[in-house]
Amino acid sequence: MKIFYGLLILLTVMFLGSSSLTQATSVKTYTGSVVSASGSTVVFAGSNAAKYRADIGSALLVRKNGAAMIFAEILVGDKVEVKGTLWADNSISASTLRNMSLYTHNGSFSGKVTEINPNDSSFTLQTAKYGNQKITTDSLTVFKKNSSSSTFKDLELGMSATVKGAWDRTPTYISAREVNGSLRLINIDFTGTLFMKSDSSFTVIGNGNVIYGVDITKAKLQNKSGKTLSLSRINLGDTLRVQGKHVSGSVKVIGSIIKDVSVLK
């Protein structure tokens, strides 16, 4: 009889222990901030400081607006809503995870092009409000330059640009739908030493060792007194006075008049 009662007590304890581990609530939605995310598990802290471990291996993953997302887009600190069954050990068998920090914003940004990366068709836009923004483009991005149709290759350092596009977490990274660029050329007049020459361009070293690339295709070549000079008479090392136009801050110059002051006649 003692053995019988002993076994009965043992079975009762085992049953109660097992019941407490498997006890679950009905399906509900739990919110909090992501503490970690790895494998198929997301750990998040609720407003009551309780931590939940959500198994999202079979869950539907969506952004705030309901658009699909992938696990890799979940970052520490994100606000999430997890729908599922909560177990006694604070684990959740999730059916849906909605990332409230991940949703698409549309905006328009204006600034100056300071860097161009042809390898991934991106460029840097320097703006007063957001600082430097990385602008990514693709085959669907529409480009315009001075109101005319253009391409990524027509971007130039120093040009002003307005970008219309979308961003998720921060406006530091913009996916561009439309890029409108404009160039405002200003006059430039400087004197320097001819370092390299070709049939279409000069490389001239000016004051402060600034190296200018000068387009000479439409420039008038003259000697010191202003008389027409052939390209063959201009030699490396000659002192040139270059007049033309360029984008403010740019060393790319469109030459209009180039005088070789080393040639008197």
Phi, psi and omega in degrees: 000319179297321179296320180299311179295325178297316179294322179298316179296317181297315180295322179297315179298315181297320180295315180295321179295316179296322181296321182292330181283329185260356181299133182223155176272175173287169181295124179221175178249131181239141183239156178171188180251137183293129177262321177202157178212118179204152182061243175237024184240134175241123176259128180222153181256129180277177181294338179269013179074358177288143178257138179240143177246108185260125173272111184249020181303327180247013185272155172278125181254122183223157173280179182302321183275003178096353178289149183295151176218174178241162184303320184298343181276354178277122182241155176301133181099345179296145174272127183231155170241121182244123179256128180172193181261126180266129179260170186298333181269017180069018171271152182234128170272099191275140173256332179213137170237122178250120180271104184286348179268354186242101177205156188275128173251144174250140182202172178233133186226139181235143179181206185238136179284119183245347179206141180232128181239097181294338184299321179238018178054045179235164175210165180256130178249121179268117183239156180287325186274318187249001183074216180277127178244135174272122182254117178260142180232164177214192184293343181267351180290133179265127180249140173223143178229120185051044176074002178253151180300138182212191180224177178303325183295343181274356176294144178224146176299135178093347182285150175278144182213145171244126184245129172251126183189193185236153177214157183259280186275322187213145178285013176287333181237118184241132172264111191275134170264327183214136178233117177250110181254151177215143179245127174248104183277137177238159182290147175221143181214112182214162178241138181200186183254133179290121183255321178217155179213151172215183181291342185238350184207157173240148167249119187238132177263115183262197180300144181071017181060028175286130183261119180254140170259119187247120175281119184251009186299330180242015184271149173271125179263125185225159172274185185300327183273359177096006179275150182302138184231137178281153181300326183295338182272355178266123187244156176301138181094347178293153176269124183243142168255119186251126174240136181180208180226153177202167173282137181309126179088352182267148178261008176268117188242136171262107186285142175245314176226128178234116180255128175268098185284356175277345179254114184279322183230000000 
